[in-house]
Amino acid sequence: MSLSRNLSLYRGLLREVHMQYTKAANNPTFAQELKAIYRNNQNIQDPSKIEALNSNAENELRALYSAIVMEQKRKIELSANRVGLNLPKQYDPENPQPLGGSDTSSEAAAAAAGEKY
């Protein structure tokens, strides 16, 4: 197991805990708990156990980041709704849609306007 990967995960978790809990709530308890967990597990040599701990740490980071991103998207959506705007639909690579509706050709635009060629 890579020591650099372990340190990277630890630093990422510590940074996130600091931003979300220590700094925001002025409460060092979560950072102290995280440090204690890593200290208690620092002598583990079994690669499968280390991999399981790293996977758990990565899942925690993903959960924290996805929650932050979803919260930000929701705030933007609520702000737009408050002033009477709708956010554009997000691009879906599995189901691409043309811009401006189902058919954006000049013939369709002319037909909608009542013009003929």
N, C-alpha and C positions, 0 to 999 in steps of 0.2 A: 504494500500500500504506500502510496506517495505521501511523504511528509508534507510536501507543498500543498497537496489537495486538502489534507487535514487542517493545515494552518489557514488556508483560504476559506474553508467552510467556517472555521472558528471565528475568523475575523469578520466574515459576512454576518454571521449571527450576532456577534458582539456589536457590530455597527448598527444593525437593525434594532436590537434591544435598546441600545443607547438612544437612538432617534425616537423610537416609539414609546419607551417606558421611562428610561432614566432621565433624559432631557425634558421630554414633554410633561411628565408627571413629577419630576424632581424626586424620583424614587430609585435608589441604586439597588434595590432588592433583586430585581430580575437579572441584572448584570452580575451581581455577586453569585446568584444561583447558577447561572450559566458557567461562570469560571469554576465553581465548585464541581459541577458535573464533569467538565473537561479534566480537572485535576484528578478526580476519582478514577477516570478512565485512561489516564496517560500511560500507564504501564501495560495496557492490553497488547498482546502480541499476536493473537489469533486473527488472521486476515479476514475470515468470514465475520467475526464479531465486529472488527473495525469497519468493514463494508456495511454491515447492518446499521451501525451507529452513524456512519457518514450518510447513508441513504435517509435515515430518519432526520438528520440535520438538513439535508437538501430539501426534503419534503416540507419541513418547517419554514425554510426560507421561501419556497414557492408559495406556500399558503399565505405568508405575510405579504409578499409582493402582489399576489393576485388579489388579495383583499384590498390593498391600497389602490390598485389600478381600477378595480370595480367600483370602489367608493368614489374615486375621482370622476369616472364616467357617469356615475349616477348623479353627482353634484352638477356636472355640466348639463346633463339632460334636464334636471329640475330647474336650473337657471334658465335654460332656453325656453322651457314650457311656461315659466313665470312671465316672460315677456312676449309670449305668443308665437314662438318659433318652434319648428320641428327640426331635429337634427337629421342630416342626410343619412340614408341607409349605408351601413358599413359594407365594403366590398367583400364578397364571398367568392374565393377562387374556385370553389366546387360548383357554384351556380352563378356564373357571371351574367349580368344583365346589361343591356345597352343603356346609355345615358338617355334621360328624358322619356322613359317609358319603354313599351315593348317594341316599337318600330320607329326609328328616328330618320328614316329616309326622307328625301325631299318630297317624294310622291305622297307619303303618309302625311307630311306636314301640310302639303297643298290640299289634300283631301279633307283634312280637318278644318282648313280655312275656307273650304267650299270652292276652291279653284280647280280648274281642269287644265290638263296639258294639251 
